[in-house]
Amino acid sequence: MACAGVFVVIGVLAFSSFNLGVLLALGSFGSTAVMVFTFPEIHFAQPRSVIGGHFICTAVGLAALALLGPSWWSLASAAAASTALMMLTHTMHPPAGSNPIIVFLVAPKWGFLFFPTLAGAVVLVLVAVAYHRACRLPYPAYWY
């Protein structure tokens, strides 16, 4: 069941990105999908953590890149600050910790925060909710 869920959600994100011209795929979403479909009951897989974690980590990565420039220490600072902010906001989502690295590798514009990051995370959660409900499995354990 978990593998089918991963297939469905990554399929939706990839189809949207490849065929509809709406960028929703992000490298870290692969591990998010695995977490949401294999351990849907844990804190890290809840909507608040998935959406908040990805948003925070991408925003911090973009800010660090813009303000500090591309260097090893600015990337390390972005990763550490992202982790701290997720801890403070109770939105810890380990796969999102790779988002500052993705940002530094790709050097995207600020729109990357919304497409693919925020929109993709929201779609991922919505597909997970629909899939789990169709399979009569409880998800999410809580929204906020």
Secondary structure, 3 states (H helix, E strand, C coil): CHHHHHHHHHHHHHHHHHHCCCCCCCCCHHHHHHHHHHCCCCHHHCHHHHHHHHHHHHHHHHHHHHHHCCCHHHHHHHHHHHHHHHHHHCCCCHHHHHHHHHHHHHCCCHHHHHHHHHHHHHHHHHHHHHHHHHCCCCCCCCCC
